[in-house]
Amino acid sequence: MIRRGLTISIVLTISAAAAPVLAQTPEADIATAHAAFDRGDYATALRLFRPLAEGGNPYAQLDLGIMYEIGHGVPQDYAQAASWYRKAADQGVAQAQTHLGYLCESGHGVPQDYAQAAGWYRKAADQGDATAQLDLGVMYADGRGVPQDYAQAVSSFRKAADQGDADAQAYLGMMYTIGHGVPQDYAQAASWFRKAADQGDATAQLDLGVMYEIGHGVPQDYAQAAGWYRKAADQGNAAAQSNLGSLYESGKGVPQDYAQAAGWYRRAADQGNAAAQAELGVMYADGHGVPQDYAQAASWLLKAADQGNAAAQANLGVLYESGKGVPQDYAQAHMWYSLAAARGNVDATTRRDVLAAKMTPAQLAEAQRLAREWKPQ
């Protein structure tokens, strides 16, 4: 589901010759209402939109729906928003059809109904509405409201991407990356990611950084990777912050700097990024970029381990086995090793089997029970 900030919808171009009579036309009232809305005078905007909407003007109906959806000038009321959007949508206003599709998809103000959402998105998409084309593409990619069809998703994304929609460009890049609906083509993926990244799309900046880091579709270039990660990281993208931390830790594309690495890991970790939490835990255990602190290491590793991060689970097992930062507890260590081993961590498998030889039958039984009962947080 793609949702951007809502703004009042129609910008009117008014000729100088028509100026003397505009005050008497619905178009002039809508233009005046837009100006009031833009300066935050929602009461005036509402006073002008409502009679026009009640008189059947579809653009005023759309704008009144937006005011109800975002709660400007009126109490937020999704049901009222849906009602006004439907009136405008039934008159063929594409943006109203898109907004109504979103409410049907999210279940705001109307019963959640993916088929209805897809139907409204399609009506708007057929009129060239880029947001609807994007949203319809997502429905096809996810198989919600329509049969899953990656080729249809790509077609819809491309229509929006060709209009310059950054989200659609990023989605199209992802489809080329994974080969869904199109042959896998990293060069095409990088090209579309770049179009979106150049518009400031943080996810596309992250994805383009990954392409440069691993050399898919572009020559491998760690400095370029770091540059794109930084753009996304500065916008708060947690995955980009974590990846940038990794480059600082390894000294790839940037001078090696453990303090910078720990700082970027922390930003991502504070947002709940499991990979960053796992790496920050290791930084504390090793004393790289931060003072060595096994209790802090255990705390960060636990956050990541609780999300199912195998490396964190294995490292947390090491701390429990050695009693660093946590009380020594072979059952807990064995449990974390087992969970990491189940996710393919080879080192954890070896450590678990070595530890098992030191444990009593009661400890082994407890560890196995803990592993069976563990659930991701």
MARVEXDREN-81307 format. One record per residue (C-alpha): x, y, z; residue in one letter; residue number from 1. Coordinates in pm, whole numbers. Each point is the difference from the previous one (the first is absolute). Layout:
% residues N
+--------+--------+--------+--------+-------+
:     px :     py :     pz : lummar : torgu :
+--------+--------+--------+--------+-------+
:      X :      Y :      Z :      a :   NUM :
...
+--------+--------+--------+--------+-------+
//
This chain:
% residues 377
+--------+--------+--------+--------+-------+
:     px :     py :     pz : lummar : torgu :
+--------+--------+--------+--------+-------+
:      0 :      0 :      0 :      m :     1 :
:    154 :    331 :   -107 :      i :     2 :
:   -113 :    316 :    171 :      r :     3 :
:    139 :    346 :    -36 :      r :     4 :
:    -91 :    322 :    173 :      g :     5 :
:   -337 :    133 :   -111 :      l :     6 :
:    -39 :    343 :   -150 :      t :     7 :
:   -295 :    181 :   -148 :      i :     8 :
:    -22 :   -114 :   -352 :      s :     9 :
:    -75 :    242 :   -280 :      i :    10 :
:    213 :    287 :   -122 :      v :    11 :
:   -190 :    226 :   -238 :      l :    12 :
:    152 :    210 :   -276 :      t :    13 :
:   -202 :    320 :    -39 :      i :    14 :
:     40 :    236 :   -293 :      s :    15 :
:     21 :    374 :     57 :      a :    16 :
:   -294 :     57 :   -233 :      a :    17 :
:   -225 :   -212 :    220 :      a :    18 :
:    101 :    170 :    325 :      a :    19 :
:   -297 :    243 :     33 :      p :    20 :
:   -259 :   -279 :     26 :      v :    21 :
:    193 :   -272 :    185 :      l :    22 :
:   -150 :     88 :    335 :      a :    23 :
:   -334 :   -118 :   -133 :      q :    24 :
:    120 :   -346 :   -116 :      t :    25 :
:     44 :   -329 :    184 :      p :    26 :
:    355 :    -16 :   -138 :      e :    27 :
:     83 :    332 :    162 :      a :    28 :
:   -146 :   -113 :    333 :      d :    29 :
:    209 :   -318 :    -17 :      i :    30 :
:    313 :    204 :    -77 :      a :    31 :
:    -77 :    228 :    295 :      t :    32 :
:    -59 :   -303 :    222 :      a :    33 :
:    334 :   -149 :   -106 :      h :    34 :
:    177 :    321 :     87 :      a :    35 :
:   -168 :      2 :    340 :      a :    36 :
:     95 :   -362 :     60 :      f :    37 :
:    362 :     65 :    -96 :      d :    38 :
:     31 :    282 :    252 :      r :    39 :
:   -161 :   -210 :    273 :      g :    40 :
:   -339 :    174 :     -2 :      d :    41 :
:   -195 :   -324 :      4 :      y :    42 :
:   -326 :    160 :    114 :      a :    43 :
:    -14 :    214 :   -314 :      t :    44 :
:     98 :   -292 :   -220 :      a :    45 :
:   -276 :   -212 :    158 :      l :    46 :
:   -259 :    278 :    -38 :      r :    47 :
:     76 :     23 :   -372 :      l :    48 :
:     43 :   -370 :    -77 :      f :    49 :
:   -312 :   -128 :    176 :      r :    50 :
:   -275 :    172 :   -200 :      p :    51 :
:    177 :    -82 :   -326 :      l :    52 :
:     37 :   -363 :    106 :      a :    53 :
:   -361 :    -21 :    107 :      e :    54 :
:    -95 :    151 :   -336 :      g :    55 :
:    176 :   -286 :   -179 :      g :    56 :
:    335 :    154 :    -94 :      n :    57 :
:    231 :   -306 :    -14 :      p :    58 :
:    321 :    192 :     70 :      y :    59 :
:   -148 :    162 :    308 :      a :    60 :
:   -122 :   -345 :    107 :      q :    61 :
:    353 :   -132 :    -36 :      l :    62 :
:    148 :    287 :    197 :      d :    63 :
:   -260 :    -28 :    274 :      l :    64 :
:     83 :   -370 :     24 :      g :    65 :
:    366 :     86 :     44 :      i :    66 :
:    -86 :    242 :    282 :      m :    67 :
:   -194 :   -274 :    178 :      y :    68 :
:    274 :   -257 :    -55 :      e :    69 :
:    276 :    215 :    150 :      i :    70 :
:   -221 :    181 :    252 :      g :    71 :
:     68 :    356 :   -112 :      h :    72 :
:   -288 :    236 :     77 :      g :    73 :
:   -220 :   -292 :    104 :      v :    74 :
:     41 :   -293 :    238 :      p :    75 :
:    183 :   -282 :   -174 :      q :    76 :
:   -269 :   -232 :   -134 :      d :    77 :
:     93 :   -273 :   -245 :      y :    78 :
:   -363 :    -94 :    -63 :      a :    79 :
:    -79 :    356 :   -108 :      q :    80 :
:    317 :      5 :   -209 :      a :    81 :
:   -103 :   -322 :   -173 :      a :    82 :
:   -349 :    135 :    -66 :      s :    83 :
:    130 :    315 :   -167 :      w :    84 :
:    267 :   -187 :   -193 :      y :    85 :
:   -264 :   -239 :   -131 :      r :    86 :
:   -214 :    286 :   -129 :      k :    87 :
:    296 :    144 :   -190 :      a :    88 :
:    124 :   -342 :   -109 :      a :    89 :
:   -340 :    -85 :   -145 :      d :    90 :
:     37 :    313 :   -214 :      q :    91 :
:    332 :   -129 :   -132 :      g :    92 :
:    251 :    206 :    200 :      v :    93 :
:    315 :   -214 :     -5 :      a :    94 :
:    154 :    136 :    320 :      q :    95 :
:   -321 :    -71 :    191 :      a :    96 :
:      0 :   -354 :   -136 :      q :    97 :
:    356 :    -43 :    125 :      t :    98 :
:    -83 :    136 :    346 :      h :    99 :
:   -308 :   -220 :     22 :      l :   100 :
:    209 :   -300 :   -102 :      g :   101 :
:    240 :     75 :    283 :      y :   102 :
:   -283 :     14 :    256 :      l :   103 :
:   -135 :   -332 :   -129 :      c :   104 :
:    349 :   -150 :     22 :      e :   105 :
:     67 :    126 :    352 :      s :   106 :
:   -352 :    -47 :    135 :      g :   107 :
:    -25 :    363 :    107 :      h :   108 :
:   -360 :    122 :     -5 :      g :   109 :
:   -114 :   -301 :   -201 :      v :   110 :
:     34 :   -376 :     44 :      p :   111 :
:    341 :   -117 :   -114 :      q :   112 :
:    -45 :   -142 :   -349 :      d :   113 :
:    302 :    -62 :   -219 :      y :   114 :
:   -208 :    -79 :   -307 :      a :   115 :
:   -182 :    334 :     32 :      q :   116 :
:    333 :    174 :     53 :      a :   117 :
:    148 :   -156 :   -313 :      a :   118 :
:   -312 :     92 :   -195 :      g :   119 :
:     25 :    365 :     93 :      w :   120 :
:    374 :      9 :    -59 :      y :   121 :
:    -59 :   -147 :   -345 :      r :   122 :
:   -254 :    269 :    -91 :      k :   123 :
:    244 :    272 :     97 :      a :   124 :
:    298 :   -178 :   -155 :      a :   125 :
:   -184 :    -27 :   -330 :      d :   126 :
:    -24 :    380 :      6 :      q :   127 :
:    377 :     27 :     46 :      g :   128 :
:     10 :     70 :    373 :      d :   129 :
:    357 :    -94 :     98 :      a :   130 :
:    -79 :    -64 :    367 :      t :   131 :
:   -279 :   -239 :    -97 :      a :   132 :
:    228 :   -174 :   -250 :      q :   133 :
:    256 :    -48 :    276 :      l :   134 :
:   -259 :   -125 :    251 :      d :   135 :
:   -154 :   -238 :   -254 :      l :   136 :
:    347 :   -135 :    -72 :      g :   137 :
:     49 :    -73 :    369 :      v :   138 :
:   -334 :   -182 :     10 :      m :   139 :
:    109 :   -220 :   -293 :      y :   140 :
:    342 :    -63 :    154 :      a :   141 :
:   -155 :   -102 :    333 :      d :   142 :
:   -304 :   -179 :   -143 :      g :   143 :
:   -246 :    207 :    203 :      r :   144 :
:   -337 :     65 :   -164 :      g :   145 :
:    130 :   -143 :   -326 :      v :   146 :
:    182 :   -322 :    -90 :      p :   147 :
:    373 :     36 :     60 :      q :   148 :
:    150 :     94 :   -334 :      d :   149 :
:    354 :    138 :    -10 :      y :   150 :
:    -21 :     89 :   -369 :      a :   151 :
:   -308 :    213 :     66 :      q :   152 :
:    176 :    154 :    299 :      a :   153 :
:    298 :     93 :   -214 :      v :   154 :
:   -225 :    147 :   -268 :      s :   155 :
:   -177 :    217 :    254 :      s :   156 :
:    322 :    105 :    173 :      f :   157 :
:    152 :     94 :   -334 :      r :   158 :
:   -292 :    229 :    -89 :      k :   159 :
:     44 :    189 :    325 :      a :   160 :
:    380 :     -8 :    -20 :      a :   161 :
:     -9 :    149 :   -349 :      d :   162 :
:   -192 :    293 :    151 :      q :   163 :
:    285 :     53 :    246 :      g :   164 :
:   -155 :   -164 :    306 :      d :   165 :
:    298 :    -79 :    224 :      a :   166 :
:   -174 :   -277 :    195 :      d :   167 :
:    -95 :   -175 :   -323 :      a :   168 :
:    355 :     36 :   -130 :      q :   169 :
:    131 :   -161 :    318 :      a :   170 :
:   -253 :   -285 :    -25 :      y :   171 :
:     90 :    -55 :   -365 :      l :   172 :
:    366 :    -14 :     98 :      g :   173 :
:    -82 :   -266 :    256 :      m :   174 :
:   -194 :   -206 :   -255 :      m :   175 :
:    303 :      4 :   -231 :      y :   176 :
:    224 :    -93 :    294 :      t :   177 :
:   -196 :   -312 :     92 :      i :   178 :
:   -126 :    -84 :   -348 :      g :   179 :
:   -371 :     17 :     74 :      h :   180 :
:   -209 :     79 :   -308 :      g :   181 :
:    312 :     82 :   -201 :      v :   182 :
:    329 :   -181 :    -65 :      p :   183 :
:    246 :     67 :    282 :      q :   184 :
:    212 :    294 :   -114 :      d :   185 :
:    224 :    176 :    251 :      y :   186 :
:     91 :    278 :   -242 :      a :   187 :
:   -367 :     86 :    -51 :      q :   188 :
:    -55 :    -25 :    375 :      a :   189 :
:    284 :    242 :     72 :      a :   190 :
:   -128 :    239 :   -265 :      s :   191 :
:   -346 :     15 :    156 :      w :   192 :
:    139 :     24 :    352 :      f :   193 :
:    211 :    295 :   -114 :      r :   194 :
:   -301 :    183 :   -144 :      k :   195 :
:   -182 :    -31 :    332 :      a :   196 :
:    315 :     67 :    206 :      a :   197 :
:     64 :    320 :   -192 :      d :   198 :
:   -344 :    116 :    113 :      q :   199 :
:     98 :    -59 :    363 :      g :   200 :
:   -175 :   -334 :     53 :      d :   201 :
:    181 :   -147 :    302 :      a :   202 :
:    -86 :   -362 :    -76 :      t :   203 :
:    133 :     34 :   -354 :      a :   204 :
:    315 :    169 :    132 :      q :   205 :
:     50 :   -297 :    231 :      l :   206 :
:    -60 :   -248 :   -284 :      d :   207 :
:    236 :    182 :   -234 :      l :   208 :
:    261 :     -2 :    274 :      g :   209 :
:    -38 :   -377 :     30 :      v :   210 :
:     44 :    -36 :   -377 :      m :   211 :
:    326 :    195 :     19 :      y :   212 :
:    121 :   -193 :    305 :      e :   213 :
:    -46 :   -341 :   -161 :      i :   214 :
:     61 :    107 :   -361 :      g :   215 :
:   -338 :    -96 :   -145 :      h :   216 :
:    -94 :    199 :   -311 :      g :   217 :
:    276 :    252 :     70 :      v :   218 :
:    375 :    -35 :     61 :      p :   219 :
:     72 :    -84 :    364 :      q :   220 :
:     81 :    330 :    168 :      d :   221 :
:      1 :     25 :    378 :      y :   222 :
:     34 :    379 :     -5 :      a :   223 :
:   -314 :     29 :   -213 :      q :   224 :
:   -173 :   -247 :    232 :      a :   225 :
:     95 :    210 :    302 :      a :   226 :
:   -122 :    317 :   -172 :      g :   227 :
:   -343 :   -145 :    -76 :      w :   228 :
:    -29 :   -162 :    342 :      y :   229 :
:     75 :    335 :    161 :      r :   230 :
:   -275 :    176 :   -196 :      k :   231 :
:   -253 :   -258 :    118 :      a :   232 :
:    146 :    -16 :    351 :      a :   233 :
:    -31 :    377 :     37 :      d :   234 :
:   -372 :    -44 :    -72 :      q :   235 :
:    -25 :   -249 :    286 :      g :   236 :
:      3 :   -324 :   -200 :      n :   237 :
:    108 :   -260 :    255 :      a :   238 :
:    132 :   -258 :   -248 :      a :   239 :
:    215 :    265 :   -167 :      a :   240 :
:    131 :    111 :    339 :      q :   241 :
:     94 :   -359 :     80 :      s :   242 :
:    168 :    -52 :   -338 :      n :   243 :
:    192 :    326 :     36 :      l :   244 :
:    114 :   -113 :    343 :      g :   245 :
:    129 :   -321 :   -156 :      s :   246 :
:    206 :    195 :   -255 :      l :   247 :
:    153 :    212 :    276 :      y :   248 :
:     78 :   -312 :    202 :      e :   249 :
:    173 :   -169 :   -295 :      s :   250 :
:    152 :    315 :   -151 :      g :   251 :
:   -157 :    -62 :   -341 :      k :   252 :
:    -70 :    319 :   -194 :      g :   253 :
:     66 :    210 :    310 :      v :   254 :
:    289 :     16 :    247 :      p :   255 :
:    -31 :   -271 :    263 :      q :   256 :
:   -155 :    162 :    305 :      d :   257 :
:   -146 :   -213 :    277 :      y :   258 :
:   -157 :    297 :    177 :      a :   259 :
:   -184 :    100 :   -319 :      q :   260 :
:   -102 :   -362 :    -50 :      a :   261 :
:   -138 :    -28 :    353 :      a :   262 :
:   -182 :    331 :    -40 :      g :   263 :
:   -177 :   -109 :   -318 :      w :   264 :
:    -76 :   -342 :    145 :      y :   265 :
:   -157 :    167 :    302 :      r :   266 :
:   -225 :    220 :   -212 :      r :   267 :
:   -128 :   -305 :   -183 :      a :   268 :
:    -16 :   -213 :    315 :      a :   269 :
:   -211 :    262 :    176 :      d :   270 :
:   -253 :    -43 :   -282 :      q :   271 :
:    -13 :   -375 :     61 :      g :   272 :
:    227 :   -113 :   -285 :      n :   273 :
:    110 :   -348 :    106 :      a :   274 :
:    318 :     -9 :   -210 :      a :   275 :
:    119 :    326 :    154 :      a :   276 :
:    -89 :   -117 :    350 :      q :   277 :
:    206 :   -315 :    -59 :      a :   278 :
:    298 :    198 :   -129 :      e :   279 :
:    -19 :    255 :    281 :      l :   280 :
:     -1 :   -285 :    249 :      g :   281 :
:    323 :   -132 :   -153 :      v :   282 :
:    153 :    350 :     12 :      m :   283 :
:    -67 :     13 :    374 :      y :   284 :
:    135 :   -351 :     51 :      a :   285 :
:    322 :     85 :   -187 :      d :   286 :
:     31 :    360 :    122 :      g :   287 :
:      9 :    135 :   -355 :      h :   288 :
:   -121 :    360 :    -25 :      g :   289 :
:   -154 :    -24 :    346 :      v :   290 :
:    137 :    -99 :    340 :      p :   291 :
:      2 :   -377 :     44 :      q :   292 :
:   -316 :    -86 :    191 :      d :   293 :
:   -129 :   -356 :      1 :      y :   294 :
:   -328 :     96 :    168 :      a :   295 :
:    -71 :    246 :   -282 :      q :   296 :
:    108 :   -265 :   -249 :      a :   297 :
:   -243 :   -251 :    148 :      a :   298 :
:   -281 :    257 :      2 :      s :   299 :
:     39 :     85 :   -370 :      w :   300 :
:     54 :   -361 :   -103 :      l :   301 :
:   -317 :   -101 :    182 :      l :   302 :
:   -203 :    262 :   -189 :      k :   303 :
:    123 :   -141 :   -330 :      a :   304 :
:    -23 :   -363 :    110 :      a :   305 :
:   -361 :     49 :    106 :      d :   306 :
:    -73 :    102 :   -361 :      q :   307 :
:    155 :   -322 :   -129 :      g :   308 :
:    341 :    132 :   -106 :      n :   309 :
:    216 :   -314 :    -14 :      a :   310 :
:    337 :    174 :     48 :      a :   311 :
:   -131 :    176 :    309 :      a :   312 :
:   -141 :   -323 :    136 :      q :   313 :
:    336 :   -173 :    -44 :      a :   314 :
:    192 :    285 :    164 :      n :   315 :
:   -247 :     20 :    285 :      l :   316 :
:     59 :   -371 :     52 :      g :   317 :
:    372 :     72 :     34 :      v :   318 :
:    -68 :    259 :    272 :      l :   319 :
:   -224 :   -240 :    195 :      y :   320 :
:    254 :   -279 :    -34 :      e :   321 :
:    284 :    221 :    127 :      s :   322 :
:   -205 :    203 :    250 :      g :   323 :
:    103 :    334 :   -151 :      k :   324 :
:   -261 :    273 :     44 :      g :   325 :
:   -254 :   -260 :    118 :      v :   326 :
:      5 :   -274 :    263 :      p :   327 :
:    162 :   -315 :   -134 :      q :   328 :
:   -282 :   -230 :   -110 :      d :   329 :
:     66 :   -305 :   -215 :      y :   330 :
:   -370 :    -61 :    -67 :      a :   331 :
:    -45 :    353 :   -134 :      q :   332 :
:    321 :    -29 :   -203 :      a :   333 :
:   -110 :   -332 :   -150 :      h :   334 :
:   -343 :    142 :    -82 :      m :   335 :
:    147 :    299 :   -187 :      w :   336 :
:    248 :   -222 :   -182 :      y :   337 :
:   -284 :   -233 :   -102 :      s :   338 :
:   -213 :    285 :   -131 :      l :   339 :
:    292 :    140 :   -200 :      a :   340 :
:     88 :   -347 :   -131 :      a :   341 :
:   -356 :    -45 :   -121 :      a :   342 :
:     50 :    314 :   -209 :      r :   343 :
:    313 :   -142 :   -161 :      g :   344 :
:    272 :    144 :    223 :      n :   345 :
:    275 :   -260 :    -24 :      v :   346 :
:    212 :    138 :    285 :      d :   347 :
:   -301 :    -18 :    232 :      a :   348 :
:    -52 :   -365 :    -92 :      t :   349 :
:    360 :    -83 :     95 :      t :   350 :
:    -14 :    199 :    323 :      r :   351 :
:   -331 :   -159 :    101 :      r :   352 :
:    135 :   -351 :    -48 :      d :   353 :
:    319 :     74 :    195 :      v :   354 :
:   -198 :    160 :    280 :      l :   355 :
:   -242 :   -294 :     18 :      a :   356 :
:    283 :   -226 :    112 :      a :   357 :
:     45 :    218 :    310 :      k :   358 :
:   -367 :      7 :     96 :      m :   359 :
:   -203 :   -220 :    231 :      t :   360 :
:   -309 :   -179 :   -133 :      p :   361 :
:   -217 :    244 :    195 :      a :   362 :
:    175 :    299 :   -158 :      q :   363 :
:    -39 :   -148 :   -347 :      l :   364 :
:   -370 :    -66 :     58 :      a :   365 :
:    -47 :    358 :    119 :      e :   366 :
:    187 :    139 :   -301 :      a :   367 :
:   -210 :   -205 :   -239 :      q :   368 :
:   -320 :    115 :    170 :      r :   369 :
:    109 :    364 :    -25 :      l :   370 :
:     78 :    -41 :   -368 :      a :   371 :
:   -336 :   -163 :    -71 :      r :   372 :
:   -191 :    271 :    180 :      e :   373 :
:    195 :    298 :   -139 :      w :   374 :
:   -192 :    241 :   -222 :      k :   375 :
:    124 :    310 :   -180 :      p :   376 :
:    -76 :    324 :    181 :      q :   377 :
+--------+--------+--------+--------+-------+
//
